[in-house]
Amino acid sequence: MARSGYALPGPDEVEQLYALASARPPLSGDTDVAATYAALYDLALDRADLAAVTAREVGELIGVCCGHRWNWTEQTDEWSQDLAERLGDDAAQLEGSFAVQLLAVHPSFSRQGLGFELLKRLMIASAASVHWLLTPDADTSARRLFRRMGYRPLTVGPEAPNGEPGVVLVHG
């Protein structure tokens, strides 16, 4: 896990990790999705409210989880507006919550509890009572992890970065 004094990974490292993490079915991600997550991560690096945890093995990035506080007044992009419309009255549940933007684990370390540990530490570091995320609406190991951790569906879509239907999951 990231410790004091360790620098956050750069967008290129995050892109490489996400590409590896999403390469296998059912995601079978393409490089455009990894580049999208890296670009979102790069933008988030400028946020004062960014929280992130990482894991490294012999210097190599093997896991990353990050996010930030969610305030609707800051979210002016088309995707966020679509999300607000889909949520309707439930959008108020996300105001001031913590948006988990990214969780990626190197495939060599999957199914060993690293994703659970990263997400748990991020949730603690955020000090928020409500957390949410968007994940593909498919039976993936990540979705099963979120369910085990107590995340529950709030609404369908907008689409996930891979272009597939997404589902918003909330915790708290």
KOLSEFI-218853 format. One record per residue: residue number from 1; residue in one letter; x, z, y of N, C-alpha, C, O in turn. Coordinates in Angstrom, 2 decimals, decimal comma. Each point is the difference from the previous one (the first is absolute). Example, Ala and Ser with C-alpha at 12.3 -4.5 7.8 and 13.67 -1.06 7.14 Angstrom:
2
   num   residu       n.u       n.w       n.v      ca.u      ca.w      ca.v       c.u       c.w       c.v       o.u       o.w       o.v
     1        A     13,19      7,80     -5,69     -0,89      0,00      1,19      0,90      0,00      1,20      1,04      0,66     -0,02
     2        S     -1,39     -1,38      1,07      0,82      0,06      1,19     -0,77      0,73      1,09      0,51      0,17      1,11
//
This chain:
172
   num   residu       n.u       n.w       n.v      ca.u      ca.w      ca.v       c.u       c.w       c.v       o.u       o.w       o.v
     1        M      0,84      0,00     -1,17     -0,84      0,00      1,17      0,89      0,00      1,24      1,15      0,43     -0,06
     2        A     -1,68     -0,90      1,13      0,78     -0,03      1,25      0,33      1,42      0,42     -0,84      0,89     -0,08
     3        R      2,03     -0,70      0,52      0,44      1,30      0,46      0,48     -0,15      1,43      0,30     -1,10      0,45
     4        S     -0,25      2,20      0,25      0,47     -0,02      1,38      1,37     -0,68      0,05      0,88      0,29     -0,81
     5        G     -0,72     -1,18      1,76      1,27     -0,70      0,13     -0,01     -1,37     -0,64      0,87     -0,83      0,29
     6        Y     -1,83      0,56     -1,15     -0,10     -1,32     -0,61     -0,81     -0,91      0,92     -1,06      0,40      0,48
     7        A      1,54     -1,56     -0,23     -0,71     -0,96      0,83     -1,10     -0,66     -0,81      0,12     -0,17     -1,21
     8        L     -1,18     -0,18      1,89     -1,06     -0,74     -0,68      0,52     -1,38     -0,38      0,88     -0,54      0,67
     9        P     -1,41     -0,02     -1,74      0,45     -1,34     -0,39     -0,43     -1,03      1,03     -0,96      0,19      0,75
    10        G      1,69     -1,28     -0,71     -0,35     -1,10      0,88     -1,11     -0,85     -0,61     -0,26      0,10     -1,20
    11        P     -0,38     -0,92      2,02     -1,07     -0,87     -0,50      0,43     -0,90     -1,15     -0,79     -0,27     -0,90
    12        D      2,04     -0,21      0,92      0,48     -0,87     -1,09      0,01      0,74     -1,33     -0,39     -0,56     -1,03
    13        E      0,84      1,82      1,05      0,01      0,80     -1,23     -1,42      0,24     -0,50     -0,26     -0,08     -1,20
    14        V     -0,66      0,36      2,13     -1,39      0,24     -0,38     -0,61     -1,28     -0,58     -0,73      0,06     -0,99
    15        E      1,03     -1,19      1,59     -0,51     -1,27     -0,52      0,49     -0,27     -1,42     -0,77     -0,42     -0,86
    16        Q      2,06      0,66      0,62      0,55     -0,22     -1,33     -0,65      0,92     -1,02     -0,35     -0,42     -1,11
    17        L      0,19      1,70      1,48     -0,61      0,95     -0,92     -1,45     -0,38     -0,29     -0,42      0,01     -1,15
    18        Y     -0,35     -0,35      2,20     -1,40     -0,35     -0,23     -0,11     -1,25     -0,87     -0,87     -0,07     -0,86
    19        A      1,74     -0,90      1,08     -0,04     -1,22     -0,82      0,23      0,35     -1,47     -0,69     -0,54     -0,87
    20        L      1,64      1,41      0,59      0,25      0,42     -1,38     -1,19      0,80     -0,56     -0,42     -0,21     -1,14
    21        A     -0,10      1,14      1,95     -1,07      0,89     -0,45     -1,29     -0,76     -0,30     -0,78      0,41     -0,86
    22        S      0,55     -1,51      1,57     -1,27     -0,71     -0,17      0,12     -1,28     -0,83     -0,95     -0,77     -0,08
    23        A      2,09      0,55     -0,51      0,24     -1,26     -0,72     -0,76     -0,13     -1,30     -0,32     -1,11     -0,43
    24        R      0,01      2,25     -0,21     -0,65     -0,06     -1,32     -1,52     -0,01      0,13     -0,55      0,50      0,99
    25        P     -0,13     -1,07     -2,00     -1,46      0,05     -0,01     -0,48      1,45      0,01      0,71      0,86     -0,53
    26        P     -1,84     -0,55      1,08     -1,00     -0,94      0,49      0,26     -0,47      1,42     -0,71     -0,89      0,47
    27        L      1,68      1,45      0,24      0,22     -0,42      1,39      0,66     -1,36      0,08     -0,47     -0,87      0,73
    28        S      1,55      0,68     -1,48      0,76     -1,26      0,03      0,16     -0,48      1,43     -0,29     -1,16      0,32
    29        G      0,75      2,06      0,53      0,12     -0,29      1,42      0,95     -1,13      0,30      0,95     -0,26     -0,74
    30        D     -1,23     -0,40      1,85      0,92     -1,03      0,42      0,84      0,53      1,16     -0,27      1,08      0,52
    31        T      1,25     -1,83     -0,13      0,93      0,46      1,03     -0,67      0,16      1,36      0,46      0,79      0,82
    32        D     -1,55     -1,52     -0,56     -0,71      0,14      1,27     -0,59      1,39      0,16      0,01      0,56      1,09
    33        V     -0,53      0,01     -2,18     -0,58      1,34      0,06      1,09      1,03      0,28     -0,20      0,90      0,81
    34        A      1,34     -1,03     -1,47      1,11      0,91      0,24      0,47     -0,12      1,45      0,32      1,01      0,63
    35        A     -0,28     -2,22     -0,11      0,41     -0,21      1,39     -1,02      0,63      0,96      0,38      0,54      1,04
    36        T     -1,67     -0,62     -1,38     -1,04      0,61      0,84      0,18      1,51      0,05     -0,04      0,59      1,08
    37        Y      0,24      0,03     -2,23      0,22      1,45     -0,02      1,27      0,39      0,76      0,02      1,02      0,69
    38        A      1,02     -1,81     -0,82      1,24      0,29      0,73     -0,23     -0,11      1,51      0,53      0,81      0,76
    39        A     -1,30     -1,79     -0,34     -0,30     -0,15      1,43     -0,84      1,17      0,52      0,26      0,51      1,09
    40        L     -1,25     -0,07     -1,88     -0,81      1,16      0,40      0,86      1,25      0,07     -0,14      0,81      0,92
    41        Y      1,03     -0,66     -1,88      0,93      1,13      0,00      0,89     -0,04      1,24      0,22      1,02      0,65
    42        D      0,30     -2,20     -0,33      0,87     -0,15      1,16     -0,73      0,42      1,28      0,58      0,67      0,85
    43        L     -1,83     -1,07     -0,71     -0,79      0,41      1,16     -0,21      1,52      0,02      0,04      0,62      1,06
    44        A     -0,26     -0,05     -2,22     -0,26      1,44     -0,08      1,24      0,82      0,35     -0,13      1,16      0,41
    45        L      1,30     -1,73     -0,56      1,23      0,75      0,31      0,05      0,43      1,46      0,70      0,96      0,34
    46        D     -1,43     -1,64      0,52     -0,03      0,35      1,42     -1,00      1,10      0,32     -0,04      0,49      1,13
    47        R     -0,75     -0,09     -2,09     -1,04      1,01      0,24      0,60      1,41     -0,06      0,78      0,32     -0,90
    48        A     -1,14      0,50      1,86      0,46      1,39      0,01     -0,65      0,80     -1,13      0,55      1,01     -0,44
    49        D     -1,72     -1,45     -0,02     -0,72      0,75     -1,03      0,25     -0,53     -1,42     -0,70      0,37     -0,93
    50        L      1,69     -1,23      0,77      0,34     -0,52     -1,33      0,51      1,14     -0,87      0,84      0,80      0,42
    51        A     -1,35     -0,73     -1,63      0,53      0,90     -1,02      0,42     -0,89     -1,17     -0,71     -0,93     -0,37
    52        A      1,86      1,24     -0,19      0,50     -0,81     -1,11      0,83      0,86     -0,94      0,69      0,93      0,43
    53        V     -0,77     -1,25     -1,70      0,85      0,62     -1,01      0,59     -1,13     -0,83     -0,64     -1,02     -0,24
    54        T      1,85      1,23     -0,20      0,67     -1,02     -0,79      0,69      0,65     -1,19      0,22      1,21     -0,04
    55        A      0,12     -2,04     -0,91      0,79      0,43     -1,14      1,10     -1,04     -0,20     -0,24     -1,21      0,10
    56        R      1,43      1,70     -0,38      1,14     -0,88     -0,25      0,70      0,44     -1,27      0,03      1,18     -0,33
    57        E      0,51     -2,15     -0,37      0,80      0,26     -1,20      1,32     -0,74      0,21      0,02     -1,23      0,10
    58        V      1,05      1,96     -0,03      1,32     -0,56      0,23     -0,03     -0,93      1,23      0,54     -1,10     -0,01
    59        G     -1,20      1,57      1,07     -0,06     -0,72      1,25     -1,07     -1,08      0,09     -0,32     -0,45      1,10
    60        E     -0,24      0,04     -2,24     -1,01     -1,07      0,01     -1,39      0,60      0,24     -0,35      1,02     -0,59
    61        L     -0,42     -1,65      1,46     -1,37      0,41      0,26     -0,86     -0,26     -1,24     -0,13     -1,14     -0,44
    62        I     -0,45      2,21     -0,11     -0,84     -0,16     -1,19     -1,45      0,42      0,26     -0,87     -0,20     -0,85
    63        G      0,62      0,76      2,02     -1,36      0,37      0,34     -0,15      0,27      1,48      0,90      0,53      0,64
    64        V     -2,05     -0,91     -0,11     -0,30      0,25      1,41     -1,50      0,20      0,14     -0,80     -0,66     -0,65
    65        C      0,44      1,59      1,52     -1,40      0,26      0,32     -0,05      0,37      1,48      0,74      0,88      0,44
    66        C     -1,60     -1,53      0,31     -0,06      0,28      1,43     -1,40     -0,24      0,55     -0,84     -0,64     -0,64
    67        G      0,63      1,17      1,83     -1,27     -0,19      0,66      0,01      0,67      1,37      1,04      0,46      0,47
    68        H     -2,23     -0,43      0,16     -0,11      0,53      1,35     -1,44      0,44      0,27     -0,92     -0,32     -0,76
    69        R      0,74      1,04      1,85     -1,34      0,42      0,43     -0,81     -1,24      0,35      0,54     -1,00      0,48
    70        W     -1,83      1,08     -0,74     -0,90     -1,12      0,27     -0,94      0,36      1,15     -0,77      0,96     -0,08
    71        N      0,86     -1,74      1,13     -0,90      0,16      1,15     -0,61     -1,36      0,30      0,71     -0,96      0,26
    72        W     -2,01      0,89     -0,29     -0,68     -1,27      0,16      0,32     -0,68      1,33      0,02     -1,22      0,06
    73        T      0,23      1,99      1,00      0,28     -0,63      1,30      1,31     -0,79     -0,03      0,17     -0,92      0,79
    74        E      0,74      1,26     -1,68      1,28     -0,72     -0,13     -0,14     -1,24     -0,88      0,85     -0,89      0,04
    75        Q     -1,89      0,83     -0,83     -0,13     -1,05     -1,02     -0,83     -1,16      0,55     -1,22     -0,04     -0,19
    76        T      1,88     -0,89      0,86     -0,70     -1,10      0,65      0,12     -1,33     -0,75     -0,56     -1,00      0,44
    77        D      1,28      0,99     -1,54      0,20     -1,24     -0,75     -1,27     -0,37     -0,77     -0,88      0,84     -0,21
    78        E      0,82     -2,08     -0,21     -1,17     -0,53     -0,71     -0,29      0,75     -1,30     -1,15      0,29     -0,32
    79        W      2,21      0,01     -0,44     -0,17      0,70     -1,28     -0,65      1,37      0,22     -0,93      0,36     -0,72
    80        S      1,41      0,39      1,71     -0,55      1,32      0,27     -1,45     -0,08      0,48     -0,81      0,85     -0,35
    81        Q      0,50     -1,85      1,13     -1,38     -0,19      0,45     -0,92     -0,31     -1,18     -1,12      0,49     -0,07
    82        D      1,61     -1,31     -0,85     -0,76     -0,30     -1,22     -0,22      1,28     -0,80     -1,09      0,24     -0,52
    83        L      2,13      0,58      0,41     -0,11      1,27     -0,71     -1,07      0,88      0,65     -0,84      0,57     -0,70
    84        A      0,87     -0,44      2,01     -0,98      0,83      0,71     -1,42     -0,49     -0,25     -0,90      0,81     -0,20
    85        E      0,70     -2,12      0,21     -1,33     -0,56     -0,26     -0,46      0,32     -1,42     -1,15      0,37     -0,20
    86        R      2,03     -0,52     -0,76     -0,35      0,28     -1,40     -0,31      1,48     -0,21     -0,89      0,35     -0,78
    87        L      1,61      0,51      1,48     -0,22      1,44     -0,14     -1,28      0,46      0,69     -0,62      0,97     -0,43
    88        G      0,24     -1,65      1,50     -1,19      0,43      0,73      0,15      1,44      0,48      1,01      0,35      0,61
    89        D     -2,01      0,48     -0,88      0,03      1,40      0,42      1,13      0,79     -0,66      0,45      1,01      0,54
    90        D      0,02     -1,48     -1,70      1,09      0,70     -0,70      1,34     -0,15      0,72      0,96      0,70     -0,34
    91        A     -0,87     -1,61      1,32      1,26     -0,19      0,73      0,44      1,30      0,67      1,20      0,26      0,15
    92        A     -2,16      0,56      0,24      0,33      1,27      0,66      0,83      0,91     -0,91      0,77      0,82      0,49
    93        Q     -0,91     -0,98     -1,82      0,77      0,83     -0,94      1,51     -0,27      0,10      0,81      0,86     -0,35
    94        L     -0,45     -2,05      0,81      1,41     -0,37      0,05      0,66      0,34      1,33      1,22      0,04      0,09
    95        E     -2,01      0,21      0,95      0,57      0,33      1,31      0,87      1,26     -0,11     -0,46      1,05     -0,45
    96        G      1,72     -1,18      0,85      0,92      1,12     -0,05      0,55      0,30     -1,38      0,78      0,94     -0,17
    97        S     -1,17     -1,72     -0,82      0,50      0,19     -1,36      1,40     -0,59     -0,10      0,56     -0,48      0,98
    98        F     -0,01      0,54     -2,18      1,32     -0,56     -0,24     -0,14     -1,23     -0,87     -0,51      0,09     -1,12
    99        A      0,97     -1,23      1,61     -0,06     -1,26     -0,75      1,28     -0,17     -0,80      1,09     -0,10      0,57
   100        V     -1,22      0,07     -1,87      1,15     -0,27     -0,87      0,18     -1,51     -0,01     -0,82     -0,74     -0,56
   101        Q      1,88      0,30      1,18      0,22     -1,43      0,20      0,68     -0,66     -1,19     -0,27     -1,17     -0,30
   102        L      1,15      1,89     -0,36      0,83     -0,63     -1,02      0,44      1,02     -1,04      0,41      1,11      0,33
   103        L     -0,50     -1,50     -1,58      0,58      0,74     -1,11      0,56     -1,04     -0,96     -0,73     -0,84     -0,51
   104        A      2,02      0,90      0,27      0,65     -0,94     -0,91      1,05      0,73     -0,82      0,77      0,80      0,53
   105        V     -0,75     -1,09     -1,82      0,96      0,61     -0,92      0,66     -1,13     -0,80     -0,67     -0,90     -0,50
   106        H      1,98      0,97      0,39      0,76     -0,97     -0,78     -0,54      0,00     -1,43     -0,25      1,07     -0,56
   107        P      0,06     -2,25     -0,06     -0,57     -0,05     -1,36      0,81      0,78     -1,04     -0,58      0,46     -0,98
   108        S      1,87     -0,31      1,17      0,80      0,78     -0,95     -0,35      1,48      0,03      0,37      0,75     -0,91
   109        F     -1,08     -0,31      1,95     -0,35      1,40      0,15     -1,51      0,23     -0,04     -0,47      1,09      0,31
   110        S     -0,28     -2,12     -0,69     -1,45      0,16     -0,06     -0,39      0,86     -1,20      0,73      0,09     -0,98
   111        R     -1,88      0,53      1,08     -0,56      0,85     -1,05      0,88      1,21     -0,32     -0,02      0,52     -1,11
   112        Q      0,78     -0,08      2,12      0,84      1,19     -0,17     -0,36      1,09      1,00      0,70      1,00      0,11
   113        G     -1,80     -1,20      0,63     -0,46      1,00      0,95      0,56     -0,16      1,40     -0,30      0,81      0,88
   114        L      1,10     -1,84     -0,65      0,60     -0,18      1,32     -1,06     -0,35      1,06      0,04      0,55      1,10
   115        G     -0,97     -1,43     -1,42     -1,06     -0,35      0,95     -0,83      1,22      0,37     -0,32      0,21      1,17
   116        F     -0,02      0,60     -2,17     -0,75      1,23      0,23      0,78      0,92      0,95     -0,56      0,52      0,96
   117        E      1,84     -0,34     -1,25      0,83      0,90      0,81      0,15     -0,50      1,43     -0,09      0,79      0,95
   118        L      0,31     -2,08     -0,78      0,13     -0,57      1,33     -1,29      0,20      0,80      0,04      0,44      1,15
   119        L     -1,18     -0,78     -1,76     -1,27      0,12      0,71     -0,32      1,46      0,30     -0,50      0,31      1,08
   120        K      0,77      0,57     -2,02     -0,25      1,43      0,23      0,83      0,51      1,17     -0,51      0,71      0,87
   121        R      1,78     -1,07     -0,84      0,87      0,45      1,09     -0,42     -0,60      1,35      0,08      0,67      1,03
   122        L     -0,53     -1,92     -1,05     -0,47     -0,62      1,24     -1,24      0,72      0,51     -0,12      0,27      1,20
   123        M     -0,81      0,04     -2,10     -1,22      0,69      0,41      0,32      1,37      0,59     -0,63      0,42      0,97
   124        I      1,59      0,27     -1,54      0,41      1,30      0,54      0,66     -0,18      1,36     -0,31      0,72      0,95
   125        A      1,22     -1,69     -0,85      0,72     -0,23      1,26     -0,94     -0,41      1,13      0,26      0,32      1,16
   126        S     -1,33     -1,00     -1,50     -0,93     -0,48      1,04     -0,77      1,15      0,65     -0,43     -0,11      1,15
   127        A      0,24      1,20     -1,88     -0,77      1,16      0,47     -1,44     -0,38      0,36     -0,64      0,71      0,77
   128        A      0,15     -1,80     -1,32     -1,38     -0,42      0,27     -0,92      0,53     -1,10      0,43      0,22     -1,13
   129        S     -1,69     -0,02      1,47     -0,96      0,46     -0,99     -0,68     -1,17     -0,71     -0,55      0,15     -1,09
   130        V      0,59     -1,33      1,72     -0,61     -1,20     -0,60      1,06     -1,10     -0,04      0,68     -0,26      0,99
   131        H     -0,56     -0,38     -2,14      0,91     -1,13     -0,20     -0,82     -1,17     -0,53     -0,99      0,20     -0,70
   132        W      1,40     -1,41      1,03     -0,68     -1,17     -0,54      1,00     -1,13     -0,19      1,09      0,00      0,56
   133        L     -1,50     -0,96     -1,37      0,82     -1,17     -0,26     -0,88     -1,13     -0,49     -1,15      0,20     -0,38
   134        L      1,71     -1,39      0,41     -0,66     -1,18     -0,54      0,82     -0,47     -1,18      1,23     -0,07      0,07
   135        T     -1,91     -0,25     -1,16      0,68     -0,49     -1,19     -0,83     -1,15     -0,57     -1,20     -0,06      0,23
   136        P      1,83     -0,85     -0,97     -0,81     -1,05     -0,63     -1,09      0,62     -0,88      0,21      1,02     -0,65
   137        D     -1,36     -1,66      0,65     -1,13      0,47     -0,80      0,17     -0,51     -1,42     -0,74     -0,85     -0,49
   138        A      1,76      1,41     -0,17      0,35     -0,41     -1,36      0,53      1,23     -0,73      0,41      0,98      0,62
   139        D     -0,42     -1,07     -1,94      0,51      1,10     -0,81      1,53     -0,10     -0,06      0,56     -0,66     -0,88
   140        T      0,09      1,33      1,83      1,46      0,00      0,05      0,50      1,42     -0,25     -0,76      0,97      0,09
   141        S      2,04     -0,85     -0,39      0,56      1,33     -0,19     -0,08      0,80      1,30     -0,19      1,21     -0,03
   142        A      0,33     -1,88      1,17     -0,11      0,70      1,28     -1,42      0,55      0,19     -0,17      1,15      0,42
   143        R     -0,82     -1,95     -0,73     -1,39      0,47      0,16     -0,28      1,19     -0,93     -0,69      0,94      0,39
   144        R      1,21     -0,99     -1,60     -0,18      1,14     -0,91      0,71      1,23      0,54     -0,52      1,11     -0,13
   145        L      1,70     -1,28      0,74      0,71      1,12      0,62     -0,84      0,60      1,12     -0,15      1,22      0,07
   146        F     -0,39     -2,05      0,79     -0,81      0,49      1,12     -1,21      0,78     -0,51     -0,35      1,04      0,55
   147        R     -0,28     -1,54     -1,60     -1,15      0,70     -0,58      0,41      1,37     -0,54     -0,69      0,99      0,23
   148        R      1,82     -0,93     -0,94      0,49      1,29     -0,52      0,31      0,99      1,12     -0,14      1,21     -0,18
   149        M      0,55     -1,73      1,33      0,36      0,87      1,12     -1,22      0,41      0,82      0,13      0,76      0,96
   150        G     -1,31     -1,24     -1,33     -1,21      0,42      0,68     -0,52     -0,96      1,06     -0,95      0,33      0,72
   151        Y      1,54     -1,52     -0,60     -0,53     -1,01      0,93     -1,30     -0,54     -0,57     -0,11     -0,20     -1,21
   152        R     -0,86     -0,04      2,07     -1,29     -0,53     -0,42     -0,36     -1,22      0,85      0,41     -0,09      1,16
   153        P     -1,17     -0,84     -1,73     -0,38     -1,20      0,76     -0,88      0,34      1,19     -0,90      0,84     -0,09
   154        L      1,18     -1,50      1,21     -0,83      0,15      1,19     -0,77     -1,27      0,27     -1,20      0,05      0,30
   155        T      1,86     -1,21     -0,40     -0,67     -1,28      0,19      0,84     -1,12     -0,59      1,17      0,18     -0,33
   156        V     -1,78     -1,33      0,21      0,69     -1,20     -0,48      0,59     -0,72      1,20     -0,58     -0,03      1,09
   157        G      1,75     -0,55     -1,32      0,65     -0,91      0,94      0,30      0,60      1,34     -0,41      1,14      0,21
   158        P      1,06     -1,78      0,69      0,38     -1,42      0,03      1,03     -0,32     -1,09      0,43      0,87     -0,76
   159        E     -0,05     -2,14      0,73      0,90     -0,37     -1,08      1,35      0,69      0,15      0,47      0,30      1,10
   160        A      0,13     -0,06     -2,25      1,34      0,59     -0,05      1,00     -1,08      0,43     -0,35     -1,18      0,04
   161        P      1,58      1,55      0,28      0,99     -0,99      0,45      0,24     -1,13     -0,99      0,48     -1,07      0,38
   162        N     -0,81      1,28     -1,67      0,18     -1,08     -0,97     -1,16     -0,98      0,01     -0,04     -0,92     -0,82
   163        G     -0,92      1,10      1,75     -1,12     -0,92      0,12     -1,17      0,33     -0,91     -1,06     -0,60      0,11
   164        E      1,25      1,54     -1,01     -1,05      0,42     -0,92     -0,90      1,03      0,68      0,40      0,63      0,98
   165        P     -1,62     -0,45     -1,50     -0,87      1,04      0,56      0,69      1,36     -0,08      0,68      0,32     -0,98
   166        G     -0,86      0,45      2,02      0,60      1,33      0,04     -1,07      1,07     -0,06     -1,19     -0,27      0,16
   167        V      1,63      1,48     -0,40     -0,90      1,15      0,01      0,70      1,10      0,80      1,18      0,26     -0,18
   168        V     -1,95      0,38      1,08      0,52      1,10      0,79     -0,24      1,27     -0,79     -1,13      0,31     -0,38
   169        L      2,21      0,44      0,14     -0,07      1,27     -0,70      0,32      1,11      0,99      0,88     -0,15      0,85
   170        V     -1,57      1,26     -0,96      0,19      1,13      0,91      0,23      1,27     -0,79     -0,52      0,16     -1,10
   171        H      1,32      0,73      1,66      0,31      1,28     -0,60     -0,21      1,09      1,06      0,54     -0,09      1,10
   172        G     -1,30      1,10     -1,44     -0,21      1,11      0,94     -1,37      0,02      0,61     -0,31      0,88      0,80
//
